[in-house]
């Protein structure tokens, strides 16, 4: 079960970081970002440290507010957030043509929500690749509770340097994860290397759209807020992602920004002007309750010092995401399905 209580949230802030070191980790994390004087090159050079700190600090908030699958989804009218998230995961499995017995890799798997769902849906064996020790410990426990420990496992490693032999996997996917890579071509080349010839890689990428204007101050502010609140070295454009896939050697089967045709806006759960009983913790009042609770738990010493600052930069991220969605300059669901050519065998 996902950790859903206030004390679970408080005890989880900081992940594997010692309680007394959390505030220092927040300082270090914030300094990577533009809002605090940081720059893109420093973030890229130190991406592993930055992303690890981010997920140590933020994972318990994600799990508290979002559940086990840390991603967005296009949504039909009348469909709940949870239903849309599951459908988004099933769509990926169907596009890849996953079949029983296939050996699959989830690149940047979080605590394994999608991994467990896709493994049960497709009867495949899935390995989750993650460089964050705390998330792997949570995912391992959740696999045990879900009864999928025999078909699903985790490997702690950097997706820029995977510890797998060439041509290992029958399919590979990434859900809003490879956006953390400092170099898209390098990341996609590693995925290409460990994928068997003739097999597919599919992903949902966080990208700036064609509507993004790098000379627009408001657009850049929104982009910087998303980077700060989500542990990103940079946010690539959809065109840059597509070019990187081709440079890595993949054949593009098809690609599309799935946010464009979504009947319900993907950012609706974060929109504070809306209210939802089923997503109460994500509403304006729900976030106020969480913020007050975190402040209180930090004050009495249950939550580590710095917890409220984590809550604040995650709120800033939510504001940036909503603005990016409204302006149509950002998407968290640029989908692509690509194939490694058979000729590479």
The 8 nearest C-alpha neighbors of each residue, nearest first, counted from 0:
[[1, 2, 141, 144, 145, 3, 67, 140],
 [0, 2, 3, 66, 67, 62, 141, 63],
 [3, 1, 7, 4, 63, 62, 0, 8],
 [2, 4, 63, 1, 7, 5, 62, 8],
 [5, 3, 7, 6, 2, 8, 63, 9],
 [4, 6, 8, 7, 9, 3, 292, 63],
 [5, 7, 9, 8, 4, 10, 301, 302],
 [8, 6, 4, 10, 5, 9, 2, 11],
 [7, 9, 5, 11, 59, 6, 10, 60],
 [10, 8, 302, 6, 11, 7, 12, 5],
 [9, 11, 7, 8, 12, 6, 302, 301],
 [10, 12, 59, 8, 14, 9, 7, 13],
 [13, 11, 56, 14, 9, 59, 10, 8],
 [12, 14, 56, 55, 16, 21, 11, 15],
 [13, 15, 55, 133, 11, 16, 12, 56],
 [14, 16, 133, 13, 17, 55, 132, 11],
 [17, 15, 13, 14, 21, 18, 20, 55],
 [18, 16, 20, 19, 15, 21, 13, 14],
 [17, 19, 20, 303, 21, 16, 13, 304],
 [18, 20, 17, 21, 303, 22, 304, 16],
 [21, 19, 17, 23, 18, 22, 24, 16],
 [22, 20, 24, 23, 18, 13, 19, 305],
 [21, 23, 305, 25, 24, 304, 20, 26],
 [22, 24, 26, 25, 20, 21, 27, 305],
 [23, 25, 21, 27, 26, 22, 28, 20],
 [24, 26, 28, 22, 23, 27, 29, 21],
 [27, 25, 23, 29, 24, 28, 30, 22],
 [26, 28, 24, 30, 25, 29, 23, 31],
 [29, 27, 25, 30, 26, 31, 24, 49],
 [28, 30, 26, 31, 27, 32, 25, 35],
 [31, 29, 35, 27, 32, 37, 28, 26],
 [30, 32, 37, 29, 28, 42, 38, 41],
 [33, 31, 37, 30, 34, 35, 29, 227],
 [32, 34, 37, 36, 35, 38, 223, 31],
 [33, 35, 32, 36, 223, 37, 227, 224],
 [36, 34, 30, 33, 32, 37, 29, 31],
 [35, 37, 33, 34, 32, 30, 38, 31],
 [38, 36, 32, 31, 33, 30, 35, 41],
 [39, 37, 41, 33, 40, 32, 42, 31],
 [38, 40, 42, 41, 232, 43, 233, 37],
 [39, 41, 43, 42, 38, 44, 232, 45],
 [42, 40, 44, 43, 39, 38, 45, 31],
 [43, 41, 232, 39, 45, 46, 40, 44],
 [42, 44, 181, 46, 40, 232, 41, 45],
 [45, 43, 41, 42, 46, 40, 181, 47],
 [46, 44, 42, 43, 48, 47, 41, 49],
 [45, 47, 43, 49, 42, 48, 44, 50],
 [48, 46, 50, 49, 45, 51, 157, 130],
 [47, 49, 51, 46, 45, 50, 52, 53],
 [50, 48, 46, 52, 47, 51, 28, 53],
 [49, 51, 53, 47, 230, 52, 48, 46],
 [52, 50, 48, 54, 53, 49, 131, 47],
 [51, 53, 55, 49, 50, 54, 48, 56],
 [52, 54, 50, 56, 51, 55, 230, 57],
 [53, 55, 57, 58, 56, 51, 52, 50],
 [56, 54, 14, 13, 52, 53, 57, 58],
 [57, 55, 13, 53, 54, 12, 52, 58],
 [56, 58, 54, 60, 59, 55, 53, 61],
 [59, 57, 61, 54, 60, 55, 62, 56],
 [58, 60, 62, 11, 8, 61, 57, 12],
 [61, 59, 63, 57, 58, 62, 64, 8],
 [62, 60, 58, 64, 65, 59, 63, 57],
 [61, 63, 66, 59, 65, 60, 64, 67],
 [64, 62, 3, 60, 61, 59, 65, 2],
 [63, 65, 61, 62, 280, 60, 66, 281],
 [66, 64, 62, 61, 63, 69, 67, 68],
 [65, 67, 62, 68, 1, 64, 63, 61],
 [66, 68, 112, 62, 1, 69, 110, 65],
 [69, 67, 112, 113, 66, 70, 65, 111],
 [68, 70, 67, 65, 61, 66, 109, 71],
 [71, 69, 68, 175, 72, 174, 84, 331],
 [70, 72, 265, 84, 331, 73, 69, 332],
 [73, 71, 84, 87, 83, 265, 74, 70],
 [74, 72, 261, 265, 258, 83, 257, 263],
 [73, 75, 263, 83, 261, 72, 262, 78],
 [74, 76, 78, 262, 263, 77, 261, 73],
 [75, 77, 78, 263, 262, 74, 79, 261],
 [76, 78, 75, 79, 74, 263, 80, 82],
 [79, 77, 75, 76, 82, 83, 74, 80],
 [80, 78, 82, 81, 83, 77, 277, 74],
 [79, 81, 83, 82, 84, 78, 74, 278],
 [80, 82, 84, 79, 83, 85, 78, 86],
 [83, 81, 79, 85, 84, 80, 78, 86],
 [82, 84, 86, 80, 74, 81, 85, 72],
 [83, 85, 87, 81, 72, 82, 86, 80],
 [86, 84, 88, 82, 87, 83, 89, 81],
 [85, 87, 89, 83, 88, 84, 90, 82],
 [88, 86, 84, 90, 85, 89, 72, 83],
 [89, 87, 85, 91, 86, 90, 113, 84],
 [90, 88, 86, 92, 91, 87, 93, 85],
 [91, 89, 87, 93, 88, 92, 86, 94],
 [90, 92, 94, 88, 89, 93, 95, 87],
 [93, 91, 89, 95, 90, 94, 97, 96],
 [94, 92, 96, 90, 95, 91, 89, 97],
 [93, 95, 91, 96, 92, 90, 336, 201],
 [96, 94, 92, 93, 97, 199, 91, 201],
 [95, 97, 93, 94, 92, 98, 199, 91],
 [96, 98, 95, 92, 121, 93, 101, 99],
 [97, 99, 101, 121, 100, 96, 123, 122],
 [100, 98, 122, 123, 101, 121, 97, 124],
 [99, 101, 123, 98, 102, 124, 122, 97],
 [100, 102, 123, 99, 169, 98, 103, 124],
 [101, 103, 124, 169, 168, 125, 123, 100],
 [102, 104, 125, 170, 168, 171, 169, 124],
 [103, 105, 171, 126, 125, 127, 106, 172],
 [104, 106, 127, 172, 108, 173, 128, 171],
 [107, 105, 173, 128, 108, 104, 172, 127],
 [108, 106, 129, 176, 128, 109, 105, 173],
 [107, 109, 127, 111, 105, 106, 128, 129],
 [110, 108, 111, 107, 134, 129, 69, 112],
 [111, 109, 138, 134, 137, 112, 135, 108],
 [110, 112, 114, 138, 109, 108, 113, 115],
 [111, 113, 68, 67, 114, 115, 110, 116],
 [114, 112, 116, 115, 111, 68, 117, 88],
 [115, 113, 111, 117, 112, 116, 118, 125],
 [114, 116, 118, 112, 113, 117, 111, 119],
 [115, 117, 113, 119, 114, 118, 120, 112],
 [116, 118, 120, 114, 119, 115, 121, 113],
 [117, 119, 123, 115, 122, 121, 120, 116],
 [118, 120, 122, 116, 117, 121, 115, 123],
 [119, 121, 117, 118, 122, 116, 89, 92],
 [120, 122, 118, 123, 119, 117, 98, 99],
 [123, 121, 99, 119, 118, 120, 100, 98],
 [122, 124, 99, 118, 100, 101, 121, 125],
 [125, 123, 150, 102, 151, 103, 118, 101],
 [126, 124, 103, 151, 104, 102, 123, 118],
 [125, 127, 152, 104, 153, 151, 105, 103],
 [126, 128, 153, 105, 108, 104, 152, 154],
 [129, 127, 154, 106, 107, 153, 108, 105],
 [128, 130, 107, 155, 131, 156, 108, 127],
 [129, 131, 156, 155, 157, 132, 128, 51],
 [132, 130, 134, 129, 133, 51, 135, 155],
 [131, 133, 135, 134, 136, 130, 155, 15],
 [134, 132, 136, 14, 135, 15, 131, 137],
 [133, 135, 110, 137, 136, 132, 131, 138],
 [136, 134, 138, 132, 137, 133, 139, 110],
 [135, 137, 133, 139, 134, 138, 132, 140],
 [138, 136, 134, 140, 135, 139, 110, 141],
 [137, 139, 110, 135, 141, 111, 140, 136],
 [140, 138, 142, 136, 141, 137, 135, 143],
 [139, 141, 143, 137, 138, 142, 144, 136],
 [140, 142, 138, 144, 143, 139, 145, 137],
 [143, 141, 145, 139, 147, 148, 140, 144],
 [142, 144, 146, 140, 141, 145, 148, 147],
 [143, 145, 141, 142, 146, 140, 0, 147],
 [146, 144, 142, 143, 147, 141, 115, 148],
 [147, 145, 143, 144, 148, 142, 149, 141],
 [146, 148, 142, 149, 150, 145, 151, 143],
 [147, 149, 151, 142, 143, 150, 146, 152],
 [150, 148, 147, 151, 152, 146, 124, 142],
 [149, 151, 124, 147, 148, 125, 152, 123],
 [152, 150, 125, 148, 126, 124, 147, 149],
 [151, 153, 126, 127, 148, 125, 150, 154],
 [154, 152, 127, 126, 128, 135, 155, 151],
 [153, 155, 128, 156, 127, 129, 126, 152],
 [156, 154, 130, 129, 128, 153, 131, 132],
 [155, 157, 130, 129, 154, 161, 158, 128],
 [156, 158, 159, 130, 160, 161, 129, 155],
 [159, 157, 161, 160, 156, 186, 106, 128],
 [158, 160, 186, 157, 161, 189, 185, 180],
 [161, 159, 158, 157, 162, 189, 156, 186],
 [160, 162, 158, 163, 157, 159, 156, 189],
 [163, 161, 160, 164, 156, 157, 154, 158],
 [162, 164, 161, 193, 165, 167, 166, 160],
 [165, 163, 167, 193, 166, 162, 192, 161],
 [164, 166, 193, 192, 167, 163, 194, 195],
 [167, 165, 195, 193, 194, 168, 192, 164],
 [168, 166, 193, 165, 194, 164, 195, 163],
 [167, 169, 194, 170, 102, 103, 195, 166],
 [170, 168, 102, 103, 101, 195, 198, 194],
 [169, 171, 103, 199, 168, 198, 200, 104],
 [172, 170, 104, 200, 103, 105, 199, 201],
 [171, 173, 201, 105, 202, 200, 106, 104],
 [174, 172, 202, 106, 105, 176, 175, 203],
 [173, 175, 203, 176, 202, 172, 204, 70],
 [174, 176, 204, 203, 205, 177, 173, 178],
 [177, 175, 107, 178, 174, 173, 179, 106],
 [176, 178, 179, 180, 175, 173, 107, 204],
 [177, 179, 176, 180, 205, 204, 175, 231],
 [180, 178, 177, 231, 176, 232, 181, 230],
 [179, 181, 177, 182, 178, 183, 186, 46],
 [180, 182, 43, 232, 46, 179, 183, 44],
 [183, 181, 180, 185, 184, 186, 43, 159],
 [184, 182, 186, 185, 243, 187, 180, 181],
 [183, 185, 243, 187, 186, 182, 247, 188],
 [186, 184, 188, 182, 183, 187, 189, 159],
 [185, 187, 183, 159, 189, 188, 184, 182],
 [186, 188, 190, 184, 189, 185, 247, 191],
 [189, 187, 247, 191, 185, 190, 186, 184],
 [190, 188, 192, 186, 191, 187, 159, 185],
 [189, 191, 187, 188, 192, 193, 194, 186],
 [192, 190, 188, 194, 189, 193, 187, 339],
 [191, 193, 189, 165, 190, 194, 188, 166],
 [192, 194, 165, 166, 167, 190, 191, 164],
 [195, 193, 166, 168, 191, 192, 167, 190],
 [194, 196, 166, 168, 198, 169, 167, 197],
 [197, 195, 341, 339, 198, 344, 340, 343],
 [196, 198, 341, 340, 339, 338, 195, 199],
 [199, 197, 196, 338, 195, 339, 170, 169],
 [200, 198, 338, 170, 337, 95, 339, 201],
 [199, 201, 171, 337, 172, 336, 170, 338],
 [202, 200, 336, 172, 335, 337, 199, 171],
 [203, 201, 173, 172, 174, 334, 335, 204],
 [202, 204, 334, 332, 174, 333, 175, 173],
 [205, 203, 333, 175, 332, 331, 206, 202],
 [204, 206, 331, 330, 178, 175, 332, 333],
 [207, 205, 236, 235, 330, 237, 234, 329],
 [206, 208, 329, 236, 328, 235, 211, 330],
 [209, 207, 328, 210, 329, 211, 236, 237],
 [208, 210, 211, 207, 328, 236, 237, 212],
 [211, 209, 328, 208, 212, 327, 207, 326],
 [212, 210, 328, 209, 208, 207, 213, 218],
 [211, 213, 215, 214, 210, 218, 209, 219],
 [214, 212, 215, 211, 219, 218, 216, 217],
 [215, 213, 212, 216, 219, 218, 211, 217],
 [214, 216, 218, 212, 213, 217, 219, 211],
 [217, 215, 219, 218, 220, 214, 213, 212],
 [218, 216, 220, 219, 215, 221, 222, 214],
 [219, 217, 221, 215, 216, 220, 222, 212],
 [218, 220, 222, 216, 221, 217, 223, 215],
 [221, 219, 217, 223, 222, 218, 216, 224],
 [222, 220, 319, 224, 218, 219, 223, 323],
 [221, 223, 219, 225, 220, 224, 218, 226],
 [224, 222, 226, 220, 225, 221, 219, 227],
 [225, 223, 227, 221, 319, 316, 226, 222],
 [224, 226, 316, 222, 228, 319, 223, 227],
 [225, 227, 231, 223, 229, 224, 228, 230],
 [228, 226, 224, 225, 229, 32, 230, 223],
 [227, 229, 316, 313, 225, 312, 226, 230],
 [228, 230, 226, 227, 231, 225, 316, 53],
 [229, 231, 50, 53, 226, 227, 228, 49],
 [230, 232, 226, 179, 233, 229, 178, 227],
 [233, 231, 42, 43, 39, 181, 179, 46],
 [234, 232, 231, 39, 235, 226, 181, 178],
 [235, 233, 206, 207, 236, 178, 231, 205],
 [236, 234, 206, 239, 207, 233, 237, 240],
 [235, 237, 207, 206, 239, 238, 208, 240],
 [236, 238, 240, 239, 206, 208, 241, 207],
 [239, 237, 241, 236, 240, 242, 235, 209],
 [238, 240, 242, 236, 237, 241, 235, 243],
 [241, 239, 243, 237, 238, 242, 244, 236],
 [240, 242, 238, 244, 243, 239, 237, 245],
 [241, 243, 239, 245, 240, 244, 238, 246],
 [244, 242, 184, 246, 240, 241, 245, 183],
 [245, 243, 247, 241, 246, 242, 249, 187],
 [244, 246, 248, 249, 242, 247, 243, 241],
 [245, 247, 243, 248, 244, 242, 184, 249],
 [246, 248, 188, 244, 245, 184, 187, 249],
 [249, 247, 245, 246, 244, 250, 339, 191],
 [250, 248, 339, 245, 338, 244, 337, 247],
 [249, 251, 338, 337, 252, 339, 245, 340],
 [250, 252, 337, 253, 249, 336, 338, 254],
 [253, 251, 337, 336, 250, 338, 254, 335],
 [254, 252, 336, 251, 335, 255, 337, 334],
 [255, 253, 335, 334, 336, 252, 256, 251],
 [254, 256, 334, 257, 333, 335, 253, 332],
 [255, 257, 333, 258, 334, 332, 259, 254],
 [256, 258, 259, 332, 255, 333, 260, 334],
 [259, 257, 261, 256, 260, 73, 332, 330],
 [258, 260, 257, 261, 256, 255, 327, 262],
 [259, 261, 258, 257, 262, 73, 256, 263],
 [260, 262, 73, 258, 263, 74, 259, 264],
 [263, 261, 75, 260, 74, 76, 264, 73],
 [264, 262, 74, 261, 75, 76, 265, 73],
 [263, 265, 266, 267, 261, 262, 73, 74],
 [266, 264, 73, 267, 72, 71, 263, 258],
 [265, 267, 264, 269, 268, 321, 270, 324],
 [266, 268, 270, 269, 264, 265, 263, 273],
 [269, 267, 266, 270, 281, 278, 282, 265],
 [270, 268, 267, 266, 281, 317, 271, 321],
 [269, 271, 267, 272, 268, 273, 321, 266],
 [272, 270, 283, 273, 282, 269, 274, 281],
 [271, 273, 270, 274, 283, 282, 269, 267],
 [274, 272, 271, 270, 275, 282, 267, 283],
 [275, 273, 282, 276, 272, 279, 271, 283],
 [276, 274, 278, 279, 277, 282, 273, 268],
 [275, 277, 279, 278, 274, 280, 282, 281],
 [276, 278, 275, 279, 79, 80, 280, 81],
 [279, 277, 275, 276, 281, 280, 268, 282],
 [278, 280, 276, 282, 281, 285, 275, 277],
 [281, 279, 285, 64, 278, 282, 286, 289],
 [280, 282, 279, 278, 285, 286, 269, 268],
 [283, 281, 285, 279, 271, 284, 280, 274],
 [284, 282, 271, 286, 285, 287, 281, 272],
 [285, 283, 287, 286, 282, 288, 280, 279],
 [286, 284, 280, 282, 288, 287, 279, 283],
 [285, 287, 289, 283, 288, 284, 280, 281],
 [288, 286, 284, 290, 285, 289, 291, 283],
 [287, 289, 285, 291, 286, 290, 292, 284],
 [290, 288, 286, 292, 287, 291, 293, 285],
 [289, 291, 287, 293, 292, 288, 286, 294],
 [292, 290, 294, 288, 289, 293, 287, 295],
 [291, 293, 289, 295, 290, 294, 288, 296],
 [292, 294, 296, 290, 295, 291, 307, 297],
 [295, 293, 291, 297, 292, 296, 307, 298],
 [294, 296, 298, 292, 297, 293, 291, 299],
 [297, 295, 293, 302, 301, 299, 298, 294],
 [296, 298, 302, 300, 294, 295, 299, 303],
 [297, 299, 295, 296, 300, 294, 301, 302],
 [300, 298, 296, 297, 301, 295, 302, 294],
 [299, 301, 297, 298, 302, 296, 303, 304],
 [302, 300, 296, 299, 297, 303, 9, 10],
 [301, 303, 297, 9, 296, 300, 10, 306],
 [304, 302, 18, 297, 306, 305, 300, 301],
 [305, 303, 22, 306, 297, 21, 302, 19],
 [304, 306, 22, 308, 307, 303, 21, 25],
 [307, 305, 309, 308, 304, 303, 310, 302],
 [306, 308, 310, 309, 305, 294, 293, 311],
 [309, 307, 311, 305, 310, 306, 312, 25],
 [310, 308, 306, 311, 307, 312, 313, 305],
 [309, 311, 307, 313, 308, 312, 314, 306],
 [312, 310, 308, 314, 309, 313, 307, 315],
 [313, 311, 315, 228, 314, 309, 310, 316],
 [312, 314, 316, 228, 310, 315, 311, 309],
 [315, 313, 317, 311, 316, 312, 310, 318],
 [314, 316, 312, 318, 313, 317, 224, 311],
 [315, 317, 228, 225, 313, 319, 314, 224],
 [316, 318, 314, 320, 315, 319, 269, 321],
 [319, 317, 315, 321, 316, 320, 322, 314],
 [320, 318, 221, 316, 322, 224, 225, 317],
 [319, 321, 323, 317, 322, 318, 324, 316],
 [320, 322, 324, 318, 323, 319, 266, 325],
 [323, 321, 325, 319, 324, 320, 326, 318],
 [324, 322, 329, 320, 326, 328, 321, 325],
 [325, 323, 327, 321, 322, 326, 329, 320],
 [324, 326, 322, 327, 323, 321, 328, 266],
 [325, 327, 323, 328, 324, 322, 329, 210],
 [328, 326, 324, 325, 329, 323, 210, 208],
 [327, 329, 211, 210, 208, 323, 326, 207],
 [330, 328, 207, 323, 208, 327, 324, 206],
 [329, 331, 206, 332, 205, 207, 333, 258],
 [332, 330, 205, 204, 333, 206, 175, 71],
 [333, 331, 203, 330, 204, 334, 257, 256],
 [332, 334, 256, 204, 203, 255, 257, 331],
 [335, 333, 203, 255, 254, 332, 202, 256],
 [334, 336, 254, 201, 202, 253, 337, 255],
 [335, 337, 201, 252, 253, 200, 254, 251],
 [338, 336, 251, 252, 200, 250, 199, 249],
 [337, 339, 199, 250, 249, 198, 340, 200],
 [338, 340, 196, 249, 197, 198, 250, 199],
 [341, 339, 197, 342, 196, 343, 338, 250],
 [342, 340, 197, 196, 343, 344, 339, 198],
 [341, 343, 340, 344, 196, 197, 339, 195],
 [342, 344, 341, 340, 196, 339, 197, 195],
 [343, 342, 196, 341, 195, 340, 166, 197]]
